[in-house]
Amino acid sequence: MKKILKTSYTLIILDVQMPSMDGFEVAEALSGYSKARDIPIIFLSAVNKDKKFITRGTIPAG
């Protein structure tokens, strides 16, 4: 997260399953920072095909 706030990015690719925070938690935290709020995020994971994970990653922009 520190790198995202210090550097300009045009796209973020996040793994859903990470050790301390999952990708959804990181995305939610980033949405609170104006610098990172409008960066598109692609969630990537081989962990689970469960529909609840797929739909959780489809939060509309805005």
PyMOL Python script that loads the backbone (N, CA, C, O; Angstrom):
from pymol import cmd

cmd.read_pdbstr("""\
ATOM      1  N   MET A   1       0.824  -1.185   0.000  1.00  0.00           N
ATOM      2  CA  MET A   1       0.000   0.000   0.000  1.00  0.00           C
ATOM      3  C   MET A   1       0.869   1.248   0.000  1.00  0.00           C
ATOM      4  O   MET A   1       0.508   2.247  -0.622  1.00  0.00           O
ATOM      5  N   LYS A   2       2.002   1.211   0.683  1.00  0.00           N
ATOM      6  CA  LYS A   2       2.884   2.382   0.714  1.00  0.00           C
ATOM      7  C   LYS A   2       3.364   2.725  -0.691  1.00  0.00           C
ATOM      8  O   LYS A   2       3.423   3.899  -1.055  1.00  0.00           O
ATOM      9  N   LYS A   3       3.704   1.717  -1.477  1.00  0.00           N
ATOM     10  CA  LYS A   3       4.175   1.961  -2.848  1.00  0.00           C
ATOM     11  C   LYS A   3       3.074   2.582  -3.697  1.00  0.00           C
ATOM     12  O   LYS A   3       3.336   3.465  -4.513  1.00  0.00           O
ATOM     13  N   ILE A   4       1.856   2.125  -3.507  1.00  0.00           N
ATOM     14  CA  ILE A   4       0.745   2.656  -4.292  1.00  0.00           C
ATOM     15  C   ILE A   4       0.525   4.132  -3.988  1.00  0.00           C
ATOM     16  O   ILE A   4       0.191   4.905  -4.885  1.00  0.00           O
ATOM     17  N   LEU A   5       0.706   4.525  -2.751  1.00  0.00           N
ATOM     18  CA  LEU A   5       0.483   5.918  -2.375  1.00  0.00           C
ATOM     19  C   LEU A   5       1.659   6.819  -2.738  1.00  0.00           C
ATOM     20  O   LEU A   5       1.499   8.037  -2.809  1.00  0.00           O
ATOM     21  N   LYS A   6       2.846   6.236  -2.972  1.00  0.00           N
ATOM     22  CA  LYS A   6       4.027   7.032  -3.316  1.00  0.00           C
ATOM     23  C   LYS A   6       4.274   7.107  -4.819  1.00  0.00           C
ATOM     24  O   LYS A   6       4.967   8.012  -5.285  1.00  0.00           O
ATOM     25  N   THR A   7       3.718   6.172  -5.581  1.00  0.00           N
ATOM     26  CA  THR A   7       3.985   6.068  -7.016  1.00  0.00           C
ATOM     27  C   THR A   7       2.669   6.138  -7.787  1.00  0.00           C
ATOM     28  O   THR A   7       1.626   5.723  -7.282  1.00  0.00           O
ATOM     29  N   SER A   8       2.719   6.660  -9.004  1.00  0.00           N
ATOM     30  CA  SER A   8       1.517   6.710  -9.847  1.00  0.00           C
ATOM     31  C   SER A   8       1.368   5.405 -10.619  1.00  0.00           C
ATOM     32  O   SER A   8       2.310   4.945 -11.265  1.00  0.00           O
ATOM     33  N   TYR A   9       0.201   4.824 -10.549  1.00  0.00           N
ATOM     34  CA  TYR A   9      -0.096   3.586 -11.270  1.00  0.00           C
ATOM     35  C   TYR A   9      -1.353   3.797 -12.103  1.00  0.00           C
ATOM     36  O   TYR A   9      -2.226   4.584 -11.738  1.00  0.00           O
ATOM     37  N   THR A  10      -1.439   3.084 -13.227  1.00  0.00           N
ATOM     38  CA  THR A  10      -2.630   3.169 -14.066  1.00  0.00           C
ATOM     39  C   THR A  10      -3.531   1.950 -13.875  1.00  0.00           C
ATOM     40  O   THR A  10      -4.691   1.965 -14.286  1.00  0.00           O
ATOM     41  N   LEU A  11      -2.997   0.891 -13.250  1.00  0.00           N
ATOM     42  CA  LEU A  11      -3.749  -0.330 -13.019  1.00  0.00           C
ATOM     43  C   LEU A  11      -3.138  -1.068 -11.837  1.00  0.00           C
ATOM     44  O   LEU A  11      -1.918  -1.079 -11.674  1.00  0.00           O
ATOM     45  N   ILE A  12      -3.973  -1.680 -11.020  1.00  0.00           N
ATOM     46  CA  ILE A  12      -3.505  -2.496  -9.900  1.00  0.00           C
ATOM     47  C   ILE A  12      -4.054  -3.903 -10.089  1.00  0.00           C
ATOM     48  O   ILE A  12      -5.245  -4.082 -10.343  1.00  0.00           O
ATOM     49  N   ILE A  13      -3.186  -4.897  -9.964  1.00  0.00           N
ATOM     50  CA  ILE A  13      -3.604  -6.298  -9.989  1.00  0.00           C
ATOM     51  C   ILE A  13      -3.387  -6.846  -8.589  1.00  0.00           C
ATOM     52  O   ILE A  13      -2.263  -6.857  -8.088  1.00  0.00           O
ATOM     53  N   LEU A  14      -4.465  -7.301  -7.957  1.00  0.00           N
ATOM     54  CA  LEU A  14      -4.400  -7.788  -6.585  1.00  0.00           C
ATOM     55  C   LEU A  14      -4.792  -9.252  -6.509  1.00  0.00           C
ATOM     56  O   LEU A  14      -5.764  -9.679  -7.131  1.00  0.00           O
ATOM     57  N   ASP A  15      -4.030 -10.014  -5.745  1.00  0.00           N
ATOM     58  CA  ASP A  15      -4.421 -11.383  -5.442  1.00  0.00           C
ATOM     59  C   ASP A  15      -5.486 -11.324  -4.357  1.00  0.00           C
ATOM     60  O   ASP A  15      -5.394 -10.509  -3.439  1.00  0.00           O
ATOM     61  N   VAL A  16      -6.468 -12.160  -4.454  1.00  0.00           N
ATOM     62  CA  VAL A  16      -7.529 -12.175  -3.454  1.00  0.00           C
ATOM     63  C   VAL A  16      -7.002 -12.729  -2.135  1.00  0.00           C
ATOM     64  O   VAL A  16      -7.381 -12.244  -1.068  1.00  0.00           O
ATOM     65  N   GLN A  17      -6.142 -13.728  -2.192  1.00  0.00           N
ATOM     66  CA  GLN A  17      -5.642 -14.351  -0.965  1.00  0.00           C
ATOM     67  C   GLN A  17      -4.195 -13.932  -0.729  1.00  0.00           C
ATOM     68  O   GLN A  17      -3.286 -14.331  -1.457  1.00  0.00           O
ATOM     69  N   MET A  18      -4.004 -13.116   0.311  1.00  0.00           N
ATOM     70  CA  MET A  18      -2.667 -12.679   0.710  1.00  0.00           C
ATOM     71  C   MET A  18      -2.537 -12.904   2.209  1.00  0.00           C
ATOM     72  O   MET A  18      -3.545 -13.079   2.894  1.00  0.00           O
ATOM     73  N   PRO A  19      -1.311 -12.903   2.733  1.00  0.00           N
ATOM     74  CA  PRO A  19      -1.093 -13.277   4.136  1.00  0.00           C
ATOM     75  C   PRO A  19      -1.777 -12.402   5.192  1.00  0.00           C
ATOM     76  O   PRO A  19      -2.494 -12.937   6.038  1.00  0.00           O
ATOM     77  N   SER A  20      -1.587 -11.097   5.177  1.00  0.00           N
ATOM     78  CA  SER A  20      -2.127 -10.290   6.270  1.00  0.00           C
ATOM     79  C   SER A  20      -3.479  -9.657   5.937  1.00  0.00           C
ATOM     80  O   SER A  20      -4.378  -9.653   6.778  1.00  0.00           O
ATOM     81  N   MET A  21      -3.633  -9.131   4.745  1.00  0.00           N
ATOM     82  CA  MET A  21      -4.911  -8.556   4.284  1.00  0.00           C
ATOM     83  C   MET A  21      -5.254  -9.234   2.964  1.00  0.00           C
ATOM     84  O   MET A  21      -4.366  -9.494   2.152  1.00  0.00           O
ATOM     85  N   ASP A  22      -6.532  -9.522   2.742  1.00  0.00           N
ATOM     86  CA  ASP A  22      -6.862 -10.065   1.427  1.00  0.00           C
ATOM     87  C   ASP A  22      -6.998  -8.912   0.426  1.00  0.00           C
ATOM     88  O   ASP A  22      -7.045  -7.746   0.819  1.00  0.00           O
ATOM     89  N   GLY A  23      -7.059  -9.238  -0.842  1.00  0.00           N
ATOM     90  CA  GLY A  23      -7.120  -8.218  -1.881  1.00  0.00           C
ATOM     91  C   GLY A  23      -8.313  -7.299  -1.759  1.00  0.00           C
ATOM     92  O   GLY A  23      -8.228  -6.117  -2.092  1.00  0.00           O
ATOM     93  N   PHE A  24      -9.433  -7.835  -1.281  1.00  0.00           N
ATOM     94  CA  PHE A  24     -10.625  -7.012  -1.103  1.00  0.00           C
ATOM     95  C   PHE A  24     -10.412  -5.964  -0.011  1.00  0.00           C
ATOM     96  O   PHE A  24     -10.858  -4.824  -0.140  1.00  0.00           O
ATOM     97  N   GLU A  25      -9.735  -6.353   1.053  1.00  0.00           N
ATOM     98  CA  GLU A  25      -9.448  -5.414   2.141  1.00  0.00           C
ATOM     99  C   GLU A  25      -8.495  -4.314   1.680  1.00  0.00           C
ATOM    100  O   GLU A  25      -8.658  -3.151   2.048  1.00  0.00           O
ATOM    101  N   VAL A  26      -7.498  -4.687   0.871  1.00  0.00           N
ATOM    102  CA  VAL A  26      -6.563  -3.692   0.332  1.00  0.00           C
ATOM    103  C   VAL A  26      -7.310  -2.708  -0.561  1.00  0.00           C
ATOM    104  O   VAL A  26      -7.113  -1.498  -0.453  1.00  0.00           O
ATOM    105  N   ALA A  27      -8.162  -3.220  -1.437  1.00  0.00           N
ATOM    106  CA  ALA A  27      -8.931  -2.354  -2.335  1.00  0.00           C
ATOM    107  C   ALA A  27      -9.824  -1.405  -1.552  1.00  0.00           C
ATOM    108  O   ALA A  27      -9.951  -0.230  -1.899  1.00  0.00           O
ATOM    109  N   GLU A  28     -10.436  -1.914  -0.507  1.00  0.00           N
ATOM    110  CA  GLU A  28     -11.298  -1.063   0.318  1.00  0.00           C
ATOM    111  C   GLU A  28     -10.481   0.030   1.007  1.00  0.00           C
ATOM    112  O   GLU A  28     -10.908   1.183   1.071  1.00  0.00           O
ATOM    113  N   ALA A  29      -9.316  -0.333   1.518  1.00  0.00           N
ATOM    114  CA  ALA A  29      -8.452   0.654   2.164  1.00  0.00           C
ATOM    115  C   ALA A  29      -7.988   1.708   1.165  1.00  0.00           C
ATOM    116  O   ALA A  29      -7.943   2.893   1.494  1.00  0.00           O
ATOM    117  N   LEU A  30      -7.645   1.292  -0.041  1.00  0.00           N
ATOM    118  CA  LEU A  30      -7.184   2.231  -1.067  1.00  0.00           C
ATOM    119  C   LEU A  30      -8.278   3.201  -1.486  1.00  0.00           C
ATOM    120  O   LEU A  30      -7.986   4.333  -1.871  1.00  0.00           O
ATOM    121  N   SER A  31      -9.523   2.774  -1.418  1.00  0.00           N
ATOM    122  CA  SER A  31     -10.623   3.647  -1.839  1.00  0.00           C
ATOM    123  C   SER A  31     -10.740   4.885  -0.950  1.00  0.00           C
ATOM    124  O   SER A  31     -11.395   5.857  -1.327  1.00  0.00           O
ATOM    125  N   GLY A  32     -10.119   4.859   0.209  1.00  0.00           N
ATOM    126  CA  GLY A  32     -10.141   6.008   1.103  1.00  0.00           C
ATOM    127  C   GLY A  32      -9.091   7.058   0.785  1.00  0.00           C
ATOM    128  O   GLY A  32      -9.083   8.126   1.397  1.00  0.00           O
ATOM    129  N   TYR A  33      -8.206   6.775  -0.161  1.00  0.00           N
ATOM    130  CA  TYR A  33      -7.147   7.712  -0.542  1.00  0.00           C
ATOM    131  C   TYR A  33      -7.453   8.288  -1.919  1.00  0.00           C
ATOM    132  O   TYR A  33      -7.627   7.544  -2.884  1.00  0.00           O
ATOM    133  N   SER A  34      -7.518   9.594  -2.007  1.00  0.00           N
ATOM    134  CA  SER A  34      -7.879  10.225  -3.278  1.00  0.00           C
ATOM    135  C   SER A  34      -6.906   9.868  -4.393  1.00  0.00           C
ATOM    136  O   SER A  34      -7.320   9.751  -5.547  1.00  0.00           O
ATOM    137  N   LYS A  35      -5.624   9.692  -4.081  1.00  0.00           N
ATOM    138  CA  LYS A  35      -4.636   9.365  -5.106  1.00  0.00           C
ATOM    139  C   LYS A  35      -4.887   7.983  -5.717  1.00  0.00           C
ATOM    140  O   LYS A  35      -4.591   7.769  -6.893  1.00  0.00           O
ATOM    141  N   ALA A  36      -5.416   7.063  -4.949  1.00  0.00           N
ATOM    142  CA  ALA A  36      -5.595   5.691  -5.417  1.00  0.00           C
ATOM    143  C   ALA A  36      -7.049   5.350  -5.747  1.00  0.00           C
ATOM    144  O   ALA A  36      -7.315   4.298  -6.328  1.00  0.00           O
ATOM    145  N   ARG A  37      -7.963   6.195  -5.398  1.00  0.00           N
ATOM    146  CA  ARG A  37      -9.402   5.902  -5.514  1.00  0.00           C
ATOM    147  C   ARG A  37      -9.836   5.550  -6.930  1.00  0.00           C
ATOM    148  O   ARG A  37     -10.688   4.679  -7.104  1.00  0.00           O
ATOM    149  N   ASP A  38      -9.279   6.197  -7.940  1.00  0.00           N
ATOM    150  CA  ASP A  38      -9.738   5.999  -9.319  1.00  0.00           C
ATOM    151  C   ASP A  38      -8.883   5.031 -10.130  1.00  0.00           C
ATOM    152  O   ASP A  38      -9.078   4.908 -11.340  1.00  0.00           O
ATOM    153  N   ILE A  39      -7.952   4.352  -9.498  1.00  0.00           N
ATOM    154  CA  ILE A  39      -7.115   3.377 -10.209  1.00  0.00           C
ATOM    155  C   ILE A  39      -7.917   2.082 -10.366  1.00  0.00           C
ATOM    156  O   ILE A  39      -8.403   1.534  -9.377  1.00  0.00           O
ATOM    157  N   PRO A  40      -8.058   1.589 -11.603  1.00  0.00           N
ATOM    158  CA  PRO A  40      -8.782   0.323 -11.793  1.00  0.00           C
ATOM    159  C   PRO A  40      -8.044  -0.824 -11.109  1.00  0.00           C
ATOM    160  O   PRO A  40      -6.814  -0.842 -11.074  1.00  0.00           O
ATOM    161  N   ILE A  41      -8.791  -1.773 -10.568  1.00  0.00           N
ATOM    162  CA  ILE A  41      -8.214  -2.930  -9.894  1.00  0.00           C
ATOM    163  C   ILE A  41      -8.737  -4.206 -10.545  1.00  0.00           C
ATOM    164  O   ILE A  41      -9.939  -4.369 -10.757  1.00  0.00           O
ATOM    165  N   ILE A  42      -7.817  -5.094 -10.854  1.00  0.00           N
ATOM    166  CA  ILE A  42      -8.168  -6.431 -11.331  1.00  0.00           C
ATOM    167  C   ILE A  42      -7.830  -7.399 -10.205  1.00  0.00           C
ATOM    168  O   ILE A  42      -6.696  -7.434  -9.729  1.00  0.00           O
ATOM    169  N   PHE A  43      -8.816  -8.184  -9.782  1.00  0.00           N
ATOM    170  CA  PHE A  43      -8.585  -9.203  -8.765  1.00  0.00           C
ATOM    171  C   PHE A  43      -8.207 -10.496  -9.470  1.00  0.00           C
ATOM    172  O   PHE A  43      -8.865 -10.911 -10.424  1.00  0.00           O
ATOM    173  N   LEU A  44      -7.147 -11.125  -8.995  1.00  0.00           N
ATOM    174  CA  LEU A  44      -6.631 -12.335  -9.616  1.00  0.00           C
ATOM    175  C   LEU A  44      -6.424 -13.378  -8.538  1.00  0.00           C
ATOM    176  O   LEU A  44      -5.807 -13.096  -7.511  1.00  0.00           O
ATOM    177  N   SER A  45      -6.930 -14.572  -8.759  1.00  0.00           N
ATOM    178  CA  SER A  45      -6.735 -15.626  -7.773  1.00  0.00           C
ATOM    179  C   SER A  45      -7.084 -16.982  -8.357  1.00  0.00           C
ATOM    180  O   SER A  45      -7.997 -17.118  -9.171  1.00  0.00           O
ATOM    181  N   ALA A  46      -6.344 -17.961  -7.926  1.00  0.00           N
ATOM    182  CA  ALA A  46      -6.652 -19.340  -8.298  1.00  0.00           C
ATOM    183  C   ALA A  46      -7.274 -20.062  -7.119  1.00  0.00           C
ATOM    184  O   ALA A  46      -7.468 -21.277  -7.158  1.00  0.00           O
ATOM    185  N   VAL A  47      -7.585 -19.317  -6.076  1.00  0.00           N
ATOM    186  CA  VAL A  47      -8.035 -19.896  -4.824  1.00  0.00           C
ATOM    187  C   VAL A  47      -9.413 -20.532  -4.922  1.00  0.00           C
ATOM    188  O   VAL A  47      -9.605 -21.669  -4.493  1.00  0.00           O
ATOM    189  N   ASN A  48     -10.362 -19.810  -5.479  1.00  0.00           N
ATOM    190  CA  ASN A  48     -11.737 -20.244  -5.343  1.00  0.00           C
ATOM    191  C   ASN A  48     -12.577 -19.774  -6.518  1.00  0.00           C
ATOM    192  O   ASN A  48     -12.392 -18.663  -7.014  1.00  0.00           O
ATOM    193  N   LYS A  49     -13.481 -20.602  -6.956  1.00  0.00           N
ATOM    194  CA  LYS A  49     -14.419 -20.223  -8.015  1.00  0.00           C
ATOM    195  C   LYS A  49     -15.804 -19.942  -7.452  1.00  0.00           C
ATOM    196  O   LYS A  49     -16.760 -19.770  -8.208  1.00  0.00           O
ATOM    197  N   ASP A  50     -15.915 -19.894  -6.154  1.00  0.00           N
ATOM    198  CA  ASP A  50     -17.195 -19.660  -5.494  1.00  0.00           C
ATOM    199  C   ASP A  50     -17.785 -18.323  -5.937  1.00  0.00           C
ATOM    200  O   ASP A  50     -17.077 -17.317  -5.993  1.00  0.00           O
ATOM    201  N   LYS A  51     -19.057 -18.312  -6.247  1.00  0.00           N
ATOM    202  CA  LYS A  51     -19.722 -17.113  -6.773  1.00  0.00           C
ATOM    203  C   LYS A  51     -19.602 -15.914  -5.833  1.00  0.00           C
ATOM    204  O   LYS A  51     -19.541 -14.777  -6.300  1.00  0.00           O
ATOM    205  N   LYS A  52     -19.567 -16.146  -4.510  1.00  0.00           N
ATOM    206  CA  LYS A  52     -19.492 -15.014  -3.579  1.00  0.00           C
ATOM    207  C   LYS A  52     -18.180 -14.250  -3.739  1.00  0.00           C
ATOM    208  O   LYS A  52     -18.140 -13.041  -3.509  1.00  0.00           O
ATOM    209  N   PHE A  53     -17.111 -14.936  -4.129  1.00  0.00           N
ATOM    210  CA  PHE A  53     -15.839 -14.253  -4.355  1.00  0.00           C
ATOM    211  C   PHE A  53     -15.845 -13.510  -5.687  1.00  0.00           C
ATOM    212  O   PHE A  53     -15.279 -12.422  -5.800  1.00  0.00           O
ATOM    213  N   ILE A  54     -16.476 -14.091  -6.678  1.00  0.00           N
ATOM    214  CA  ILE A  54     -16.542 -13.465  -8.004  1.00  0.00           C
ATOM    215  C   ILE A  54     -17.360 -12.191  -7.936  1.00  0.00           C
ATOM    216  O   ILE A  54     -16.937 -11.165  -8.470  1.00  0.00           O
ATOM    217  N   THR A  55     -18.512 -12.224  -7.298  1.00  0.00           N
ATOM    218  CA  THR A  55     -19.363 -11.051  -7.235  1.00  0.00           C
ATOM    219  C   THR A  55     -18.791  -9.980  -6.303  1.00  0.00           C
ATOM    220  O   THR A  55     -19.052  -8.794  -6.504  1.00  0.00           O
ATOM    221  N   ARG A  56     -18.037 -10.366  -5.312  1.00  0.00           N
ATOM    222  CA  ARG A  56     -17.433  -9.377  -4.391  1.00  0.00           C
ATOM    223  C   ARG A  56     -16.431  -8.506  -5.130  1.00  0.00           C
ATOM    224  O   ARG A  56     -16.247  -7.343  -4.769  1.00  0.00           O
ATOM    225  N   GLY A  57     -15.788  -9.036  -6.145  1.00  0.00           N
ATOM    226  CA  GLY A  57     -14.800  -8.277  -6.904  1.00  0.00           C
ATOM    227  C   GLY A  57     -15.384  -7.391  -7.980  1.00  0.00           C
ATOM    228  O   GLY A  57     -14.635  -6.728  -8.697  1.00  0.00           O
ATOM    229  N   THR A  58     -16.686  -7.360  -8.114  1.00  0.00           N
ATOM    230  CA  THR A  58     -17.315  -6.563  -9.154  1.00  0.00           C
ATOM    231  C   THR A  58     -18.048  -5.367  -8.553  1.00  0.00           C
ATOM    232  O   THR A  58     -19.255  -5.207  -8.733  1.00  0.00           O
ATOM    233  N   ILE A  59     -17.309  -4.543  -7.846  1.00  0.00           N
ATOM    234  CA  ILE A  59     -17.866  -3.341  -7.249  1.00  0.00           C
ATOM    235  C   ILE A  59     -17.876  -2.237  -8.295  1.00  0.00           C
ATOM    236  O   ILE A  59     -16.822  -1.943  -8.859  1.00  0.00           O
ATOM    237  N   PRO A  60     -19.000  -1.620  -8.578  1.00  0.00           N
ATOM    238  CA  PRO A  60     -19.053  -0.577  -9.610  1.00  0.00           C
ATOM    239  C   PRO A  60     -18.222   0.652  -9.247  1.00  0.00           C
ATOM    240  O   PRO A  60     -18.149   1.049  -8.083  1.00  0.00           O
ATOM    241  N   ALA A  61     -17.610   1.236 -10.246  1.00  0.00           N
ATOM    242  CA  ALA A  61     -16.831   2.461 -10.044  1.00  0.00           C
ATOM    243  C   ALA A  61     -17.770   3.606  -9.698  1.00  0.00           C
ATOM    244  O   ALA A  61     -18.940   3.615 -10.080  1.00  0.00           O
ATOM    245  N   GLY A  62     -17.224   4.578  -8.958  1.00  0.00           N
ATOM    246  CA  GLY A  62     -18.066   5.728  -8.684  1.00  0.00           C
ATOM    247  C   GLY A  62     -17.968   6.145  -7.325  1.00  0.00           C
ATOM    248  O   GLY A  62     -18.620   7.110  -6.927  1.00  0.00           O
TER     249      GLY A  62
END
""", "prot")
cmd.dss("prot")
cmd.show_as("cartoon", "prot")
cmd.util.cbc("prot")
cmd.orient("prot")
